Amino acid sequence: MEKFERLLKLAASAVALVVPCILLSGFSYHIGHIYKFGLSHELLNKDMSDVLVESWYIGVLAIGWLLSKWPYFLGFFILLVIIGLATFFIARHAKENGKDWFFQELSKENQGRKILGITQWHWCKLGEMHVELSSRFYYPLVILCFIGLLTVFPYQRGQYDAEKQMKIFAESGCQTEEKVGRCTYLIDTTKNNQMIAKGILISANDKKVALYNNKVEVWQLVDSYLIQKGK
């Protein structure tokens, strides 16, 4: 029972950490995307929960990038294995040749042989100091880098996709079949489904919709308006 409770707590902690990260990456993508069009998030605000789709999109891109780099990760893993095996065989060879300094217990009284003018015991102490000092900066640095990865990469990707959309629209308007360039149409159902606006869908909420048709157009949504993706 205790094991089950511990696993449940770990799962809850993981969810509490992962969900905000997912939402943050999606919101960063959304901000980068609309800013490239020159649209302010205050003009067409969206809750972080509303940009969950963008979050999963960024997650898929990240997984695709990791999969494309698998030879580098495999090479790094093989390098670690080679280093480990080399250390093992060097240690075994040293023991067979009676070089017990490699295995002797080090202390302040028994400081071991000198390496580059410094005893083994002092090397160990320097290593401990290095680990202690680096731990004071390592974890905050990792956290900052992780937050930067969750914000900078999605933001830049949002800007890249927006620029690509504008380029496709400038070349072929609503005629292209490419997904990022397909147009969205604003239909007035009270006027025999008359189209009143078209363009790339930048963003929308329950009150407004922003379209790009060589310029940004923001429309107030009323009950009779229908947003239609493609025709």
N, C-alpha and C positions, 0 to 999 in steps of 0.2 A: 504493500500500500504506500509506504514511504517513497519507494522508487517511482511509482506511478505519479505521486504528487510532485516529486522533483522534476520528472519529465514534463508534467503539465506546466509547472512554473517556468521551466526553460522555454517551452513552446510559447507561453504568454509573453515572456521577455523578448523572444525573437520577433513575434508579431508586433509588439510595441515599438521595436526598433526599425523593422522593415517597412511597415506601413507609412510612417512619416517620410522615410527616404524615398519611397515610390512616389508619394504625392509631391514631394519637393522637386524631384526630377521632372515630373510632368508639368508642374507649374512653371519651372524654369524654361522648359521647351515652349510652353504657351506664351510666356513673356517675350522670349526671343523672336518667336514667329510674328506676333502682332506688332512688336516694335519695328521690325524690318519694314512693315507696311506703313509705318508712321502712325499707328493707332495706339492711343493710351489705354492702359488697362482700367483706368478710372472711368473712361467713357463707356466701356463695355466690360464691366467687371464680371468675373466668374469665380465661384468658390473653388478651393483646391480639390474638393471631392468631384467637381465637374470636369476636371482635366485628367481623370484617371486613365482615359484612353491614351492620351499622350504619354502617360507614365509607362504603360505596357509597351507602347511603340518604342520608347527609349530603351526599355529592357530587352526587347527583341534585337535592337541594333547592337546593344552591348554584348549579348550572347553571340550574335553573328561575328562581332569583332574578335571575341575570345576564340571562337572556333576557327577563324581564319589565321590565328596566330599559334595554333596548336604545335607546329614544328618547333617554335622557339621554347615553349613550355616543356616539350619533350626533350629538347636538347639540354635545357637547364637541369631537368631531372636526371638525365644521363650523366651530366657533369658532376652532380652531387654524389651519384653512385660511384663514379670513378674515383673521386676524392676520398670517399669513405673506404673503398677497397684499398687504395694506395696507402692510406694511413694504417689500415689493419696489417698489411703485408710489411710495411716499414717497421711497425712496432714488433711484429713477430720475428722479423729478421734481427732486430736489435736485441731481443731477449735471447735468441739462439746464440748470439755472439757474446753473451755475457755483459751487455751494456744495460745494466740494471738501473742506471740513472733515469731512464725513461719511465720507470715504474715505481721508483722509490717515493715514499711519502714525504712531502715537503712540509717544513715548519720553519719557525723563526730560527731555531737552533740548527736544523738541517736544511739549508737553503738551496742545495743542489748545485749543479755545475753552472758555469757562466755561459750565457748566450749573448753575443754582441756586447760583452762587458757588463751584462746585468744577470744576476743569478735567477734561477728558475722561480724561486719563491717571490722575488721582487716582480718578475713577469706576471705571476699569478695575482699579486696585489694590484699591479697596474691594470690588469684585466678586470678585476672586481671594481676598481674605481671607474673604469671606462663604462662598464655595464650600469653602475649606479648613476653616473652623470648622464649617460645617454638616455636612460629610462625617464629622466625628468623632462627631456625634450622630445623623445621618440613618440610617446603616446599622444601628446598634444599635436605634434606635427602630422602624425597619421590621421588624427581626427580632422584637422584642417584640410589635409589633402583629400580626404574622403568627402568632406562637404563640398570642396571645390570641384571634385569629379562629378558630384550629383547636381551641381549648378552650372558650371562652365560648359561642360560637354553638351548637355541638353539645350542650353541657351544658344550655343553656336550652331547646333543641329537645327534648331527652330529657325534661325536666321538663314541658314543654307537652304532649307526647304522652301521658305518664303521667297528667296531670291530665285530659286529654280522655277517656282510657280509663276512669278512675274515674267521670267524669261520665256517660258512656254506660252503664256498668254499673249505676250507681245508678238511672238512669231506666228501663232495660228488662232488666237482667240479661243472661242468655244468649240472649234472644229476638231481639236486634237482628242484622241482617245486615251492619252496618257493620264494616269490616275491623278497625279498632282495638278494637272491642268484642266480637268473637267470642270465645267461651270455649274454653279448653283443658281436656280431661278426662283424669284419671288413672285408668287401668283396671287392675284386678287380673286377669290372665289365668288364675290358678289358681282363681278363684271365678266361673267362667262369665262372664268379662268384666264383672264387677261394677264400677260406677263408685264410686270411693272419695273422689274430690275433683273439684271443677271451679272454674273461675274464669279470670281474665285471667292469661296466662303472663307473669310478670315476668322471670324468668331461670331458666336451668337449666344444669347441667353433668352429667358422667357419674356424680355421686354424689347430687346433690340437685336438687329442682325447687321453685320458689317460685311460688305462685298467689295471686291476689287475689280474695277473695270477700267484699267489704265489710271484710275484714281480711286481713292477710298470713299465708299458711300455707306453711310449709316442710316438704317431705316428703323422707324418705330414699328413694332409688331402689334397689330390689332387682331381681333378674333377672325377676321375674314381673310387674313394673309396666310399663305401656305408656302413653306420652304421646300423646294423640290430639287433634289440632287440629280443633275443630268436630265435627259429627255428620253 
